[in-house]
Amino acid sequence: MDISKKLKDLRESKEISVADLASKLSREETLINGWEDGSVVPSASDLIDLSKAYGEEVKGKYDMIDGYLKNYD
């Protein structure tokens, strides 16, 4: 599963709208949509902010972030 699908699935599992997430992260809705449709690559900082916004442990996300970023080296 690619990162965009994981991000969308996680947001939906938390029952958070794109608008609410954008507001919580102080980002534009179009950016959130871009992350979720794969047209925009989230930065490591964005992924950490997402982890915090979803109440997930950041430590557990580092492997996902590291693996994801290696695909873009």
N, C-alpha and C positions, 0 to 999 in steps of 0.2 A: 504494500500500500504506500502510495507516495505521500509526501508531507501535506500537500493541499487537502487531500481526502481526510487525513488524520486530523487536521485542524478543523475542518468542517464538522466531522463526526464528533469531535470533542465538544465543540461549541453547542451543537444540537443536543448532545447528551446532557449538557448542563442547563438546557432550556434557556439559552441566552440568545437574544436576537442580534443580528448584525449591528443594528443601531445602538443597542445597549452596550455591546462590546466596544464599538467605536468610541462611544462616550467615555466608558470606563478607562480606555487606553489613551484617550485624547488623540485619536487617529480618525481619518476620514473613512466613511463606510466603503467608499470605492477601494480603499487600500485593503480593508478586511476581505472584501469580495475578491480582490486580486490574489490575495494569499490563498483563498479557498478554491479559486478556479485555476490556479497554477500560473497565472499570467504575471504575477509579481513574486519575487523571492523574498521571504521575510529574513531579516538579519538575525544574528544570534541574540542581539539585544531584544528584538521583537519577540522571539520565541521565549525568552526568559520572562518578558512582561506578560505574555500570554499565559505562561505557566502560573504566574502569580495571580493573574486575573481569574483563572479557573480554580484557584485554590489547590493546585497541584504542587507537590514538592519539586522545587527547582533541581535539586540534586538528581532526582530520577530522570530528569529531562536532558541532562548533559550528554548522555550517550546518544539520544535521538538527535540533539543539536550537532554533536560532533560527526555522527554518521551522515547527516544531511549536508553539512558544509563540505565534507570531503567530496561529495558528488559535484561540487561547483568549483573545486580547485583547478 
